[in-house]
Amino acid sequence: MQITIGNAPIFVHTEGQGEPALLLHGVPDSADIWLPLIERIKHQYTCYAPDLPGMYRSGRPDHYRFDLEHYADYVDELVSRLQLETPLTLIVHDWGGIFGMLWACKYPHKVKRIIGGDFPFSHLYRWHEWATIWQTPVLGELSMLLMNWWIFRWELRRASRRLSEADIRRTYAGRVTRWQARWTVLKMYRSARSERFTHWTSKQAALAEQVPIDLIWGADDPHVPTHQAYLMHPRSVTIVPDCGHWVPQEAPEVYAEKILMPDSAST
């Protein structure tokens, strides 16, 4: 389905039955990253998986601002436009984790539980090398201009050895090839320097006392080390062996098992 926010088309994959679950993807992905997981949980959840603003099938709203506070409000507007019943289950990965956690910190009463991983949410985090390049003026623009299939394939293969060639090609086609997506990524990373999370640290600690947070992390994630998971005061952390950064694609069954587990048993 497609909705409109700020005169921009926002694509939302909707599938399933039961209580609502909002699934937020990261960079350089789209809602499609969640399809293997949705297939496993759609009998119990109505899944809403949007493409983030400026990514793949979604445009960028007129009023859209690249700052952490606005990311929280954007997710809230998305939930409102979709008329989702809250509190809902929030499933996140990579940048979707940042968007989702910001929203949950600001609107904790709208979140039933959070499941996901492989994202930073701390002023103590030091961004990986590609992020550092993208946060640097001129160098970031040059890297985006020079990005091609071979560089992209090498980087994703390094970050997640279990990704198939087909997975990588699907991620590249239409997502990384669109210039709007490349410039959106630059602005996102420049809005999220580590020190800007300082304001959110106490909010996130308070959130963890109200909302159960179950994190799933690739043991071999080179972008966000596993110790970052424990800084978010989670109820549980599942470290997935032989997985890198893209656990939702490498091991969707691990996500499904945690999501379908009775909430009281998710320890």
C-alpha positions as CSV (number, residue, x, y, z in Angstrom):
1,M,0.0,0.0,0.0
2,Q,1.0,3.6,-0.3
3,I,0.2,6.5,2.0
4,T,1.1,10.2,1.7
5,I,3.0,12.2,4.3
6,G,4.0,15.8,3.5
7,N,3.1,15.4,-0.2
8,A,5.5,12.4,-0.5
9,P,4.5,8.9,-1.3
10,I,5.4,6.5,1.5
11,F,5.4,2.8,0.6
12,V,4.2,0.4,3.3
13,H,4.2,-3.4,2.8
14,T,1.2,-4.7,4.7
15,E,0.6,-8.4,5.3
16,G,-0.8,-10.8,8.0
17,Q,-3.5,-11.0,10.6
18,G,-3.6,-10.3,14.3
19,E,-2.1,-7.5,16.5
20,P,0.0,-4.9,14.7
21,A,3.7,-5.0,14.3
22,L,5.8,-2.1,12.9
23,L,9.0,-3.2,11.1
24,L,11.6,-0.6,10.4
25,H,14.6,-1.3,8.1
26,G,18.0,0.2,7.9
27,V,20.6,1.4,5.4
28,P,20.8,0.6,2.5
29,D,17.7,-1.6,2.7
30,S,14.0,-1.4,2.2
31,A,10.9,-3.0,3.6
32,D,11.8,-6.1,1.5
33,I,14.5,-7.1,4.1
34,W,11.6,-8.2,6.3
35,L,9.8,-10.4,3.8
36,P,11.4,-13.7,5.1
37,L,10.5,-12.8,8.7
38,I,7.0,-11.6,7.8
39,E,6.3,-15.0,6.1
40,R,7.1,-16.6,9.5
41,I,5.0,-14.4,11.7
42,K,2.1,-13.2,9.5
43,H,-0.3,-15.8,11.0
44,Q,-0.1,-14.0,14.3
45,Y,0.8,-10.3,13.4
46,T,-0.5,-7.8,10.9
47,C,2.9,-6.5,9.7
48,Y,3.5,-3.0,8.6
49,A,6.9,-2.5,6.9
50,P,7.5,1.0,5.4
51,D,10.4,2.1,3.2
52,L,12.0,4.9,5.2
53,P,11.8,8.4,3.7
54,G,13.9,8.9,0.6
55,M,14.6,5.2,0.4
56,Y,13.6,2.9,-2.5
57,R,9.8,3.4,-3.1
58,S,9.3,6.2,-0.6
59,G,9.7,9.9,-1.3
60,R,10.9,12.5,1.2
61,P,8.1,14.6,2.9
62,D,8.1,18.3,2.4
63,H,8.6,19.0,6.1
64,Y,11.2,16.3,6.7
65,R,14.2,17.3,8.8
66,F,17.3,15.3,9.4
67,D,17.6,15.3,13.1
68,L,17.0,12.8,15.9
69,E,14.0,14.5,17.4
70,H,12.2,14.6,14.0
71,Y,12.9,11.0,13.3
72,A,10.9,10.2,16.5
73,D,8.0,12.4,15.3
74,Y,8.1,11.0,11.8
75,V,7.6,7.5,13.1
76,D,4.7,8.8,15.2
77,E,3.1,10.5,12.2
78,L,3.5,7.2,10.3
79,V,1.8,5.2,13.0
80,S,-1.0,7.8,13.1
81,R,-1.5,7.8,9.3
82,L,-1.7,4.0,9.3
83,Q,-4.2,4.2,12.2
84,L,-2.3,1.5,14.1
85,E,-3.6,0.4,17.4
86,T,-1.1,1.0,20.2
87,P,0.8,-0.2,22.1
88,L,2.3,-2.2,19.3
89,T,5.2,-4.5,18.8
90,L,8.2,-2.7,17.3
91,I,10.7,-4.8,15.2
92,V,13.9,-3.0,14.1
93,H,17.3,-3.3,12.5
94,D,20.2,-1.0,11.8
95,W,18.9,2.6,11.2
96,G,15.4,1.3,11.8
97,G,16.6,0.7,15.3
98,I,17.6,4.3,15.7
99,F,14.3,5.6,14.3
100,G,12.3,3.1,16.4
101,M,14.2,3.6,19.7
102,L,13.9,7.4,19.3
103,W,10.1,7.0,18.8
104,A,9.8,4.6,21.8
105,C,11.8,7.0,24.0
106,K,9.5,9.9,23.2
107,Y,6.3,7.9,23.1
108,P,6.8,4.9,25.4
109,H,3.1,4.4,26.0
110,K,2.7,3.5,22.4
111,V,5.2,0.5,22.4
112,K,4.4,-2.9,23.7
113,R,7.8,-4.4,23.2
114,I,10.9,-3.9,21.1
115,I,12.7,-6.7,19.2
116,G,15.7,-6.1,16.9
117,G,19.4,-5.2,16.8
118,D,22.6,-4.3,15.1
119,F,22.2,-0.6,15.7
120,P,23.9,2.0,18.0
121,F,22.1,4.1,20.5
122,S,24.8,5.6,22.7
123,H,27.2,8.6,22.8
124,L,29.9,6.0,23.5
125,Y,29.6,4.5,20.1
126,R,32.3,5.2,17.5
127,W,30.9,5.0,14.0
128,H,32.4,2.5,11.5
129,E,34.7,3.6,8.7
130,W,32.1,4.0,6.0
131,A,29.9,6.1,8.3
132,T,32.9,8.3,9.2
133,I,33.5,8.9,5.5
134,W,29.8,9.8,4.9
135,Q,29.9,12.2,7.8
136,T,32.8,14.1,6.3
137,P,31.8,16.9,3.8
138,V,33.2,16.4,0.2
139,L,34.6,13.0,1.1
140,G,31.2,11.7,1.7
141,E,29.8,13.1,-1.6
142,L,32.8,11.7,-3.5
143,S,32.3,8.2,-2.0
144,M,28.7,8.2,-3.1
145,L,29.6,9.3,-6.6
146,L,32.1,6.5,-6.8
147,M,30.0,3.8,-5.2
148,N,29.4,0.9,-7.7
149,W,28.3,-2.7,-7.7
150,W,31.7,-4.1,-7.0
151,I,32.5,-1.9,-4.0
152,F,29.0,-2.5,-2.7
153,R,29.2,-6.3,-3.1
154,W,32.6,-6.4,-1.4
155,E,31.3,-4.4,1.6
156,L,28.1,-6.4,2.2
157,R,30.0,-9.7,1.8
158,R,32.5,-8.5,4.4
159,A,29.8,-7.4,6.8
160,S,27.6,-10.5,6.4
161,R,29.2,-13.6,4.9
162,R,25.9,-15.6,4.8
163,L,24.2,-13.1,2.5
164,S,23.5,-14.7,-0.8
165,E,24.5,-13.2,-4.1
166,A,20.8,-12.7,-4.9
167,D,20.2,-10.9,-1.6
168,I,23.0,-8.5,-2.4
169,R,21.8,-7.8,-5.9
170,R,18.3,-7.2,-4.7
171,T,19.6,-4.7,-2.1
172,Y,21.7,-2.9,-4.7
173,A,19.1,-2.6,-7.5
174,G,16.8,0.3,-7.1
175,R,18.0,1.1,-3.6
176,V,21.6,2.1,-3.9
177,T,21.3,3.0,-7.5
178,R,18.9,5.9,-6.8
179,W,20.6,9.2,-6.2
180,Q,17.9,10.3,-3.8
181,A,18.7,7.3,-1.6
182,R,22.5,8.1,-1.7
183,W,22.0,11.7,-0.6
184,T,19.4,10.7,2.0
185,V,22.0,8.3,3.5
186,L,24.6,11.1,3.7
187,K,22.2,13.4,5.5
188,M,21.1,10.7,7.9
189,Y,24.6,9.9,9.0
190,R,25.5,13.5,9.4
191,S,22.5,14.0,11.7
192,A,23.6,11.2,14.0
193,R,27.1,12.0,15.3
194,S,27.7,10.1,18.5
195,E,27.5,13.1,20.9
196,R,24.0,13.8,19.7
197,F,22.7,10.7,21.5
198,T,23.8,12.1,24.9
199,H,20.4,13.7,25.3
200,W,18.7,10.4,24.8
201,T,20.7,8.2,27.2
202,S,18.5,8.8,30.2
203,K,15.4,8.6,28.2
204,Q,16.4,5.2,26.9
205,A,17.3,3.9,30.4
206,A,13.8,5.0,31.5
207,L,12.2,3.3,28.5
208,A,13.9,0.0,29.4
209,E,12.2,0.1,32.8
210,Q,8.8,0.4,31.1
211,V,9.1,-1.6,27.8
212,P,10.7,-5.0,27.4
213,I,13.6,-4.8,24.9
214,D,14.9,-8.1,23.4
215,L,17.9,-7.6,21.2
216,I,19.3,-9.9,18.5
217,W,22.8,-9.4,17.3
218,G,25.1,-10.9,14.8
219,A,28.2,-12.3,16.6
220,D,30.4,-11.1,13.7
221,D,28.9,-7.7,13.1
222,P,31.8,-5.5,12.0
223,H,29.8,-2.2,12.1
224,V,28.2,-2.4,15.5
225,P,30.0,-4.6,18.0
226,T,27.9,-6.8,20.3
227,H,28.8,-4.8,23.5
228,Q,26.7,-2.0,22.2
229,A,23.6,-4.1,22.8
230,Y,24.1,-4.2,26.5
231,L,24.3,-0.4,26.7
232,M,20.5,-0.3,25.9
233,H,19.5,-2.0,29.2
234,P,17.8,-4.9,27.3
235,R,15.7,-7.6,29.0
236,S,17.6,-10.1,26.8
237,V,20.4,-10.3,24.2
238,T,20.6,-13.1,21.7
239,I,24.0,-13.3,20.0
240,V,23.6,-15.2,16.7
241,P,26.8,-17.2,15.8
242,D,28.2,-17.1,12.3
243,C,26.0,-14.0,11.5
244,G,27.2,-10.5,10.6
245,H,25.3,-7.3,10.4
246,W,22.2,-8.4,8.4
247,V,20.7,-11.0,10.8
248,P,17.1,-10.5,9.5
249,Q,18.3,-11.9,6.2
250,E,20.9,-14.3,7.5
251,A,18.8,-15.9,10.2
252,P,15.2,-14.6,10.1
253,E,14.1,-17.7,12.1
254,V,15.9,-16.3,15.1
255,Y,13.8,-13.1,14.9
256,A,10.7,-15.2,14.4
257,E,11.3,-17.4,17.4
258,K,11.8,-14.4,19.7
259,I,8.7,-12.6,18.3
260,L,6.4,-15.6,18.5
261,M,7.6,-16.6,22.0
262,P,5.0,-15.7,24.7
263,D,6.1,-12.3,26.0
264,S,6.4,-13.6,29.6
265,A,8.9,-16.2,28.4
266,S,11.2,-13.8,26.5
267,T,14.0,-13.8,29.0
